[in-house]
Amino acid sequence: MLAPSRGRVLERALSSSSAAVTLPAFLVPAFQTQTAPPRRHLSSTPCRPSKLGRTPISIPPGVDLIVGEPWVKKDPTTYLRIPKRTVTVSGPLGKLNLDIPPYLKIDQDEVTRRATLSIEDRQIKQQMEMWGTTWAYINRHIIGVSEGHTAILRLVGVGYRATVEERPKKAQYEGQKFVCLKLGFTHPVEEPVPLGMKASTPQPTRILLEGINKEEVMSFAAQIRKWRRPEPYKGKGIFVNDETIKLKQKKIK
């Protein structure tokens, strides 16, 4: 292989000469242009529809699903104007709202009481992602306004107790109750119950949370759990629903 400067000089000399010039065999590969091999795609299968998104959602009797008109939402971070539509799910236990992007379409069949979701372009990744996500949110809201969501907390530990009491001086709204916990601290822990949610203690070591919004129910359960997270040596703590923990052996020095 020649140096870059010598190679350019030789190319100019060959281009300027009108007579045919033959190169030595060892110089021929240096002046040949190599073409890159064609890029092989990892997968040639077509885009498949979302398994959840293409499944019809059954609407039970007494539940109404209403899709509102498009409106524009301003992003507080990027200041972009994002079009949205509001889906209102109302039932015997309450009403919930969900904002969906405009490329999602909801078709309802009044006879079979089923709703089907579809998107505009299956080649766009964001639309494929939001297809199944929106389906899960709408189905969760339908279950919430018709049956409700629950969370059961188990208190495991010596002396751990829970009660639901009223604190009129600390209440943020009329009739608000507080979950009072005795978890081995020098003072009792009091957690206010959010609006629209119910809390009860069927047993001193059990807490039952009920609400129509699953996200709020599980968020309040996590807020109570943070006071005594389950530890792996004695198995004590606050467990949510079917939560378990694998015990470890004690550290022996």
Phi, psi and omega in degrees: 000130180280160174294157182302319182292317179293324178297318180293321178297318181293324178295319179294323180293322180289324181287327181284330182283133181277333181284155179288132182241133177258132180267153174296157184297328183283349179262348184297315180299334182289333184256006177271136178274125181265132178264138181290142179294150180298141182285129181266128179284144181291323182217136179249011181283145179288164180292130180262147179290160179293134181294322177282317185298325182277353179279127178295145178262124178276132180255115182289162178298141181091357180248132180244136178242113184240129177259122183278180179281155179296145175215168187250131178247133181265122180288124182291343182267308183263353181060027176272148178265110186253122178287141180220166170224146183255127176257123181254123179246115181238144181207191182293338182263348180155198183222139179228147179243147179218128178269127181238154177289161186287341182280357176266132181241136181243119177252126181250139175251111184290334183285307181274353182053060177225149179238137181239133180259145177213160180238168184281313186227118180280353179276346181270127186294318182297320179293323177295322180292317183284344180298303180289327180295315179295322177301315181295320180294315181295317179296322178294321179291323179296317177295324182293316183280346180258317182245326183094159178247147182228158174216131181248126179251132180249127178262114182245114180160155181289121178084003179285126181219158179216140176220158176246117185226168177258143176229087186301328182285334181258356186292137178269340175216164185294129178082012180290139179248162182235141173270112182263124185242137171247106189236025178090004176277171178284352181220152176286150179260130181240123178242121180288139179280128180296160180294135180087009181233149179244144177227138179213163180234090177296333175224159180299336181250018179231138176235126180250121178250134181228141179188169180268338181257111184295325180297318179290323180296312181289330177293319178291325176296320177292329178293323176287322183294332185295342180288328177216084178290144180302132180250147192274002184262317177250351179075021180269157177142192179250120182253138181255123178055236184266024182293137177228169179217141180274124183285145177250161175282150181291146178284116180253122180276000000 
